[in-house]
Structures are given as structure tokens and as C-alpha cells.
Amino acid sequence: MIDTLHFALGGVSGALVGFVLGLVGGGGSILAVPLLLYLVGVKEPHVAIGTSAFAVAANAAIGLWNHARAGTVNWRCGFIYGSAGVVGAFGGSTLGKSIDGHKLLLLFALLMIVVAILMFRRRGDEGIEGAQCSRENVGKVAGYGLGTGVFSGFFGIGGGFLIVPGLVASTSMPILRAIGTSLIAVTAFGLTTSFNYALSGLVNWPLAGVFILGGVAGSALGTRASRALSADKGKLNTVFAAFVMIVALYMLWKSWGEIRL
């Protein structure tokens, strides 16, 4: 049972996750899960995953609104990417529910390390302003969307840290626009995953509600910070890669300890 204090901690956690989503367009879910488990006090990893998937989807939608106001969203690319990924997210989440939650986090941490290294190596890539989705690259965009959707659903996360490099690789858009656009897919993937988990009773709705409220303020601050850092695109890429690596190492340590126990 979660008391008033831990519900308040849920709101604080939501603010932190909202800030991260606004800043780098990803990492919110993998941060949300350990916060729900180790700070808020949720006992069952799958409940933490299902609850965070819904909360992060809502916070991502708030972040998307902020980025849209700033003009950093490519709607066509985002809808193509997100539509393809929803199919993968439903299939991946169905499989993920059958696997031990701590093992899921361990595997996810290893994947995050690989992505962080790849992003750091490409930190100087500025992308192409005005990059669009057309007949020439629509298949590539949809393919990346389907693949990241599977990972997103399987691990029970929004998948922004995978979606951002996926958008950059498939469209060559700048990192800031990829971050804003990624939130379309993060929202879609998170809602798909949480719906699947809710079918099994693995979502704590009141906790998700306070998490979302905390994310409103955090998302606005994160979006402002993202725009400030966009003046140096290499710096934003580096921040993105460093954030993913730090969280990955932490989760690797915590998950390994839980499995050994």
C-alpha cells in the first residue's frame, strides 16, 4: 500500500521525468521505473513498468505540446514513425509481460550502453535543416519505427532514447527536431504498452495521475533547457549520450544485484 508521502514522492519523480523528456526526448521511462521501485515503493517491477508507461506517455504528450509551440516537431515523420511502431510495441509488450522484470531492466541497461556509445560517436553530426519524409525514405522511417516499437513494448518504456537516433538515422534531421518529433512516437508507444499492461491489471492509476501532474512543470523546464543547448548541437548530443550511459550503468548495477538476490 502506498501512503501520502510516497504519492508526493511520485509527483517529484514525475517532475524529474518530465524534465528529462523535455530536455532529451527520451530516458523518461527507464528513469521512471527505478524511481517508482526504489523511491516511491512499488513492489512489483511489472506494475512499475505498466504505470510508468502510461505516465511517461502523458508527460511525453505535454512535452510534445511544448516542442510544437517552439516549432521543433516534424509531424509527418513523427506520425509515420509512430504508426509503424505501435504494431511493434503491442507485440513487444505482450512478450515482455512474461519475463522477469529485473531481467528486463538488466537487458535494457546493456542496450542503453550500446546506444549511448553510438550517439557519442555521432555527437558532431548537426543533421540537415528542413529534412522531410518522402517516398524515398518512408520505408526506412517506418522500418526504424517498427523496430524501436518492438524494443519499446518489450522493455515497457517510451523508447525516446532509441527513437531519437532512429529519426536522425532515417531522415538526417537535426537532433533538436528529432527530440521534438520523437515525442509523437513516445506518446504512442507508451499508450500502447500501458494499455496492454492494464489488460493484466498492472497499472496503478492513482500513482500514474500524480506522476503526470509532476511532469507538467518538469516538461516545460526541460523544453526550455533543450532549446538553450541547441545552439551547440554537439553539446546536446553529448548530454544525451552521457545521460543514457549514466542511467544504464546505474540500472545495470541495481538489476544485477536484484537478480543475484
ABEGO torsion letter per residue (X at the ends): XBBAAAAAAAAAAAAAAAAAAAAAGBGAAAAAAAAAAAAAGBABAAAAAAAAAAAAAAAAAAAAAAAAAAGABBAAAAAAAAAAAAAAAAAAAAAAAABBAAAAAAAAAAAAAAAAAAAAAAAABAEBBGBBBBAAAAAAAAAAAAAAAAAAAAAGBAGAAAAAAAAAAAAGBBAAAAAAAAAAAAAAAAAAAAAAAAAAGABBAAAAAAAAAAAAAAAAAAAAAAAAAAABAAAAAAAAAAAAAAAAAAAAAAAAAAAAX
